[in-house]
Amino acid sequence: RSMLEEAQKLVPRASFIPGNFMELPLELKFNFIYCIGVLIYIPRQSIEEFFKKVHERLETNGILYLNYPHAISWLDTVYNDLTYIQYSPKAIEKFIQPYFTIIKHEHAFDGRKIGSYDDKPYKSLNPNTDRTYKNSYLLIAQKK
């Protein structure tokens, strides 16, 4: 079974729309948009377009809930790994500023405030990578 079929089974009254959010010709408006792990797939040249589209799809005073892996080194802010992009919390605030009022923007696991990158990231249990879900940031913002 696909993930969408399973989700539909678990929440039968919900509507699920498969596809790439950036390419879907959505006319629907939402009160709440919930994104986890999405920004790792949004390249730098499309990030402003992403936030603009989220803004357009939200109702007046709609809420964006976004959890994303944040930059854990200076190199992450300059030379993104195109298979797993990690944005600086400072950059995300810049990108959303025209569209949203920030309600909360902090480290998802310990509430720290991080500027450009996290100089004290959590260590991965996998010795082959420095990536772990514990190095993620939480953004809750309201549509302006």
Secondary structure as the mmCIF struct_conf table of DSSP 4:
data_model
#
loop_
_struct_conf.conf_type_id
_struct_conf.id
_struct_conf.beg_label_comp_id
_struct_conf.beg_label_asym_id
_struct_conf.beg_label_seq_id
_struct_conf.end_label_comp_id
_struct_conf.end_label_asym_id
_struct_conf.end_label_seq_id
HELX_RH_AL_P HELX_RH_AL_P1 MET A 3 LEU A 10
BEND BEND1 VAL A 11 VAL A 11
TURN_TY1_P TURN_TY1_P1 PRO A 12 ARG A 13
BEND BEND2 ALA A 14 ALA A 14
BEND BEND3 GLY A 19 GLY A 19
TURN_TY1_P TURN_TY1_P2 PHE A 21 GLU A 23
STRN STRN1 PHE A 30 ILE A 36
BEND BEND4 GLY A 37 GLY A 37
HELX_RH_3T_P HELX_RH_3T_P1 LEU A 39 TYR A 41
BEND BEND5 ILE A 42 ILE A 42
HELX_RH_3T_P HELX_RH_3T_P2 ARG A 44 SER A 46
HELX_RH_AL_P HELX_RH_AL_P2 ILE A 47 ARG A 57
STRN STRN2 LEU A 58 PRO A 69
STRN STRN3 HIS A 70 HIS A 70
HELX_LH_PP_P HELX_LH_PP_P1 ALA A 71 ALA A 71
BEND BEND6 SER A 73 SER A 73
HELX_RH_AL_P HELX_RH_AL_P3 TRP A 74 VAL A 78
BEND BEND7 TYR A 79 TYR A 79
TURN_TY1_P TURN_TY1_P3 LEU A 82 THR A 83
BEND BEND8 TYR A 84 TYR A 84
STRN STRN4 TYR A 87 TYR A 87
HELX_RH_AL_P HELX_RH_AL_P4 PRO A 89 ILE A 96
TURN_TY1_P TURN_TY1_P4 GLN A 97 TYR A 99
STRN STRN5 PHE A 100 HIS A 107
TURN_TY1_P TURN_TY1_P5 ALA A 108 ASP A 110
BEND BEND9 GLY A 115 TYR A 117
BEND BEND10 ASP A 119 LYS A 120
HELX_LH_PP_P HELX_LH_PP_P2 PRO A 121 SER A 124
BEND BEND11 LEU A 125 ASN A 126
TURN_TY1_P TURN_TY1_P6 PRO A 127 ASN A 128
BEND BEND12 ASP A 130 ASP A 130
TURN_TY1_P TURN_TY1_P7 TYR A 133 LYS A 134
BEND BEND13 ASN A 135 ASN A 135
STRN STRN6 SER A 136 LYS A 143
#
